[in-house]
């Protein structure tokens, strides 16, 4: 199903990145993809600190439970075997890590938000599966080279401010012949467009490349370079379903850190306009005809075989 969400001036996937707009924070740090090649020398450490605060706000677990199927599909695409060691990076409350553990893998999940890791441990205990959840940074993985057969990240590593360092770390800890599995929002999908709408109200950090560039095959080939023996990319869709556009905005404003922080940044005076623009976007993307919200959102699922 082709995207219905393209806004004026937003290129189709595969077009030039120059005009394109996980996690992002307040007025100067909500990582809304609007300008991937913005000028300036960003303070990446400061941006990461603000991002961590953003993802610690709200409750991303309440978003993650809605998109559980995405992680299940990725783990299947990775064709994991029960004898393999799996690392899930930016695991959140553990969707992909738990999916691998259910298939018998020895699994580690890392994230830099302790409250989400606590949720992940609760889920593992409830399901009676074993996963080692630990605090960690996608840009500085605390593991030896080639430690894992499979490394995954679902809407996670893409938001790290230093994209090159993050890709290098994912490749470093994956053994030769192992697989790296990634899921990222595409620039022209619903979430990519939602970030663009928010970015009109709350500018992203200057000089930081857009996280949704991870949703393009060209950018992934740039990032992983010689580490790629084989790259397979499939564009998929997840469908967001809500009672109404306004209900969706309310839910994401409460639970999704970047949306929560964006509304905080614009304040009471700007909240009405921001909500109206998000509702208008949903109206353009909505396939429902009964007054509810049914919005397909494109994402890229990628499996890289490590050279």
C-alpha positions in Angstrom: 0.0 0.0 0.0 1.6 3.3 -1.0 2.0 6.1 1.5 -0.8 8.7 1.6 1.1 10.8 4.1 3.5 12.8 1.9 3.6 16.5 2.7 4.5 19.2 0.2 8.3 19.3 -0.3 9.0 15.9 1.3 10.9 13.7 -1.1 10.0 10.0 -1.7 12.4 7.5 -0.2 15.6 7.3 -2.3 15.5 11.0 -3.2 18.1 13.5 -2.0 18.5 13.7 1.8 19.2 17.4 1.6 15.6 18.6 2.1 14.5 15.9 4.7 13.8 16.8 8.2 13.9 7.7 19.5 14.0 9.3 20.9 14.5 13.2 21.4 14.0 16.0 24.1 13.0 19.6 24.8 13.1 22.8 22.7 16.6 22.3 21.5 16.7 18.5 21.7 13.5 16.9 20.4 15.0 14.8 17.7 12.4 15.4 15.1 13.9 14.7 11.6 13.8 17.8 9.6 17.3 18.7 8.7 19.7 15.7 8.5 22.6 17.8 7.2 22.1 20.8 9.4 25.2 23.0 9.9 27.1 23.4 13.1 29.2 21.3 15.4 26.7 19.6 17.9 27.6 18.7 21.4 26.7 15.0 21.1 27.3 14.2 24.7 24.9 17.0 25.8 22.3 15.9 23.2 22.5 12.3 24.4 22.0 13.4 28.0 18.8 15.3 27.0 17.7 12.4 24.9 18.0 10.1 27.9 15.9 12.4 29.9 13.3 12.4 27.2 13.1 8.7 26.9 12.8 8.5 30.7 9.7 10.7 30.6 6.4 9.3 29.6 6.4 5.5 29.4 7.7 4.1 26.2 6.6 0.7 27.3 3.0 1.8 26.5 4.1 2.5 22.9 6.2 -0.6 22.6 3.4 -2.9 23.5 1.4 -1.6 20.5 4.2 -2.4 18.0 5.2 -5.8 19.4 4.6 -7.5 16.0 7.4 -5.5 14.5 10.0 -7.2 16.7 8.6 -10.6 16.2 8.8 -10.2 12.4 12.4 -9.0 12.7 13.5 -11.9 14.8 11.9 -14.3 12.3 13.7 -12.5 9.4 17.0 -12.9 11.3 16.3 -16.7 11.3 17.7 -17.0 14.9 18.7 -20.5 16.1 18.4 -21.6 19.7 22.1 -22.1 20.0 22.9 -18.5 19.2 23.8 -15.5 21.3 21.6 -12.4 20.6 22.1 -8.8 21.7 19.2 -6.3 21.4 20.4 -2.7 21.5 18.1 0.1 22.8 15.8 -2.7 23.9 13.3 -0.5 25.7 11.0 -2.8 27.6 12.4 -5.8 25.8 10.2 -6.6 22.8 12.9 -8.0 20.5 15.0 -9.4 23.3 12.0 -11.4 24.6 11.2 -12.5 21.1 14.7 -14.0 20.8 14.6 -15.6 24.2 11.2 -17.3 23.4 13.1 -19.0 20.6 15.7 -20.4 22.9 18.5 -17.9 22.3 21.0 -16.7 24.9 19.9 -13.1 25.0 21.1 -9.8 26.3 19.1 -6.5 26.1 20.6 -3.1 26.8 19.1 0.3 27.2 20.0 3.6 28.9 16.6 4.0 30.6 16.5 2.1 33.9 12.7 2.3 34.2 12.3 0.5 30.9 14.7 -2.2 31.8 12.7 -2.7 35.0 9.6 -3.3 32.8 11.6 -5.7 30.7 12.7 -7.7 33.6 9.1 -7.9 34.9 8.0 -9.2 31.5 10.7 -11.8 31.3 9.7 -13.1 34.8 6.0 -13.2 33.8 6.9 -15.2 30.7 9.4 -17.4 32.5 12.1 -16.7 30.0 15.7 -15.8 30.7 17.1 -12.5 29.4 20.0 -10.5 30.8 18.9 -6.9 30.8 21.6 -4.3 31.6 22.1 -0.6 31.2 24.2 0.3 28.2 25.0 2.8 25.5 24.5 2.0 21.8 27.6 4.1 21.0 29.9 2.3 23.5 28.8 -1.4 23.8 30.5 -3.1 26.7 31.2 -6.4 24.9 34.2 -7.9 23.2 34.6 -8.0 19.4 32.4 -10.6 17.8 30.6 -11.5 21.0 27.2 -12.2 19.4 25.8 -14.2 16.5 22.9 -11.8 16.1 22.5 -8.1 17.0 19.1 -6.4 16.7 17.7 -2.9 17.2 14.0 -2.0 16.7 13.4 1.8 16.4 16.3 2.2 18.8 19.9 2.6 17.7 18.6 4.9 14.9 18.1 7.6 17.5 21.7 7.7 18.9 23.2 11.1 18.0 26.5 9.7 16.6 25.3 7.5 13.8 28.7 6.4 12.5 29.9 5.4 16.0 26.7 3.5 16.6 26.9 1.5 13.4 30.5 0.8 14.1 29.7 -0.6 17.5 26.8 -2.8 16.2 29.2 -4.3 13.6 32.1 -4.7 16.0 30.2 -6.9 18.5 28.7 -9.1 15.7 30.8 -12.1 14.6 31.9 -12.6 11.0 29.0 -14.3 9.3 26.6 -13.2 12.0 23.5 -11.0 11.3 22.6 -7.5 12.3 18.8 -6.8 12.2 17.5 -3.2 12.2 14.1 -1.6 12.1 13.7 2.1 11.3 11.0 4.5 10.4 11.2 5.7 6.8 11.3 9.4 5.8 8.0 9.3 3.9 6.0 7.0 6.3 3.6 8.3 8.9 6.1 8.5 11.8 8.6 10.2 9.6 6.0 12.7 8.7 5.0 13.1 12.3 8.5 14.0 13.2 8.5 16.5 10.4 5.3 18.1 11.7 6.7 18.3 15.3 10.0 19.7 13.9 8.1 22.7 12.5 7.1 23.6 16.0 10.2 22.4 18.0 13.4 22.5 15.9 15.7 19.5 16.3 19.3 19.8 17.5 21.5 21.6 15.0 24.1 19.5 13.2 22.6 16.1 14.1 21.7 13.9 11.2 18.1 12.7 11.1 17.4 9.4 12.7 15.0 8.5 10.0 17.9 8.3 7.5 18.3 4.8 9.0 15.1 4.0 7.2 16.9 4.3 3.8 19.0 1.6 2.3 21.5 4.2 0.9 22.3 5.5 4.4 22.7 2.1 5.9 25.2 1.1 3.2 27.1 4.3 4.0 27.1 3.6 7.8 28.0 -0.1 7.6 30.3 0.1 4.6 32.8 -2.7 4.4 31.2 -4.6 7.3 28.4 -5.7 4.9 28.7 -9.1 3.2 25.0 -9.0 2.3 22.2 -6.5 3.0 18.5 -7.4 2.6 15.9 -4.6 3.0 12.2 -4.9 3.1 9.7 -2.1 3.5 6.9 -3.1 5.8 3.9 -1.3 7.4 2.7 -1.2 10.9 -0.9 0.0 11.3 -1.7 2.4 14.2 -5.3 2.0 15.4 -7.1 4.4 17.7 -10.7 5.6 18.5 -9.9 9.0 16.9 -7.0 11.2 15.9 -7.4 13.2 19.1 -7.2 10.0 21.1 -4.0 9.1 19.4 -2.5 12.6 20.2 -3.5 12.3 23.8 -2.0 8.8 24.2 1.3 9.8 22.6 1.4 13.0 24.4 1.1 11.1 27.7 3.4 8.1 27.0 5.8 8.9 24.1 8.7 11.0 25.5 9.5 13.0 22.4 5.8 14.0 21.9 5.5 14.8 25.6 8.6 17.0 25.5 7.5 18.7 22.3 4.2 19.8 23.9 6.1 20.9 27.0 8.4 22.9 24.8 5.7 24.8 22.9 3.8 25.5 26.1 0.1 26.2 26.5 0.1 28.9 23.8 1.5 26.5 21.1 -0.2 23.3 22.1 -3.3 23.9 20.1 -1.5 24.5 16.9 0.8 21.5 17.3 -2.1 19.2 18.0 -4.1 20.6 15.1 -1.1 19.9 12.7 -0.8 16.3 14.0 -4.5 15.7 13.6 -4.4 17.1 10.1 -1.5 14.7 9.3 -3.6 11.8 10.6 -6.5 12.9 8.5 -4.4 12.7 5.4 -3.1 9.2 6.3 -6.2 7.7 7.7 -7.8 4.8 5.8 -10.8 4.5 8.2 -14.2 5.7 7.1 -16.1 5.2 10.4 -14.6 8.0 12.4 -11.8 6.0 14.0 -8.1 6.1 13.2 -6.5 3.4 11.0 -3.1 4.7 9.8 -0.5 2.5 8.0 3.1 3.6 8.8 6.0 2.5 6.6 9.2 1.2 8.2 12.3 -0.5 6.8 13.3 -4.0 8.1 17.0 -4.8 7.3 19.1 -7.8 7.8 22.9 -7.3 7.3 25.2 -10.4 7.1 28.5 -9.4 8.7 31.6 -9.7 6.6 
